[in-house]
Amino acid sequence: MHSGVGISAYQAINKSWALFSRLGVSTAGVVSFDRTWTVGGELNGRNWQRANDRIGLAVGRLHASDDYVRAGRGSGAETNAELYYAWHLNDHLQLAPNLQHINRPAGVSDSQSITVLGLR
């Protein structure tokens, strides 16, 4: 069984800008990554007449657990950066295309960085 704790914070700076952060720590179980953090900011669409849309940028890091490193599957941490646009279609549907850059995928120090397009 896996368990852990996490905390998220979201702070509006003004009517358009907000900052956010997330922190997670595994407390039990064998996991590949046992610590993670993310920080970022977003701008809502008020300035371009799309108040419910958001554009944001975030960076984060996943730290490989000791078990993962001992198993020879990784040697450190993975760092991510994400640029996204959340397009509010209606009260029930939102599309969010994103561009992610991942440095040291899976925490493998000699792996090449990758860039991924996504859609949520």
Solvent accessible surface area in square Angstrom, and as a share of the most:
residue,aa,sasa,rsa
1,M,207,0.93
2,H,116,0.52
3,S,47,0.31
4,G,44,0.43
5,V,102,0.59
6,G,63,0.61
7,I,118,0.60
8,S,81,0.52
9,A,57,0.44
10,Y,132,0.50
11,Q,112,0.50
12,A,59,0.45
13,I,98,0.50
14,N,85,0.43
15,K,153,0.65
16,S,20,0.13
17,W,123,0.43
18,A,6,0.05
19,L,97,0.48
20,F,18,0.07
21,S,42,0.27
22,R,121,0.44
23,L,93,0.46
24,G,15,0.15
25,V,59,0.34
26,S,32,0.21
27,T,87,0.50
28,A,50,0.39
29,G,43,0.41
30,V,108,0.62
31,V,36,0.21
32,S,39,0.25
33,F,54,0.22
34,D,34,0.18
35,R,112,0.41
36,T,48,0.28
37,W,89,0.31
38,T,34,0.20
39,V,70,0.40
40,G,16,0.15
41,G,15,0.15
42,E,13,0.06
43,L,29,0.15
44,N,34,0.17
45,G,0,0.00
46,R,115,0.42
47,N,105,0.54
48,W,90,0.31
49,Q,155,0.69
50,R,93,0.34
51,A,60,0.46
52,N,92,0.47
53,D,1,0.01
54,R,73,0.26
55,I,66,0.34
56,G,4,0.04
57,L,102,0.51
58,A,11,0.09
59,V,61,0.35
60,G,5,0.05
61,R,81,0.29
62,L,48,0.24
63,H,43,0.19
64,A,9,0.07
65,S,6,0.04
66,D,95,0.49
67,D,53,0.27
68,Y,16,0.06
69,V,64,0.37
70,R,176,0.64
71,A,63,0.49
72,G,67,0.64
73,R,141,0.51
74,G,8,0.08
75,S,63,0.41
76,G,23,0.22
77,A,4,0.03
78,E,20,0.09
79,T,42,0.24
80,N,39,0.20
81,A,35,0.27
82,E,30,0.13
83,L,86,0.43
84,Y,25,0.09
85,Y,60,0.23
86,A,1,0.00
87,W,109,0.38
88,H,46,0.21
89,L,64,0.32
90,N,76,0.39
91,D,127,0.66
92,H,176,0.79
93,L,91,0.45
94,Q,74,0.33
95,L,57,0.28
96,A,7,0.05
97,P,64,0.40
98,N,10,0.05
99,L,75,0.38
100,Q,49,0.22
101,H,84,0.37
102,I,26,0.13
103,N,66,0.34
104,R,61,0.22
105,P,24,0.15
106,A,44,0.34
107,G,0,0.00
108,V,48,0.28
109,S,69,0.44
110,D,127,0.66
111,S,40,0.26
112,Q,158,0.70
113,S,49,0.32
114,I,76,0.39
115,T,82,0.48
116,V,62,0.36
117,L,147,0.73
118,G,27,0.26
119,L,119,0.59
120,R,155,0.57
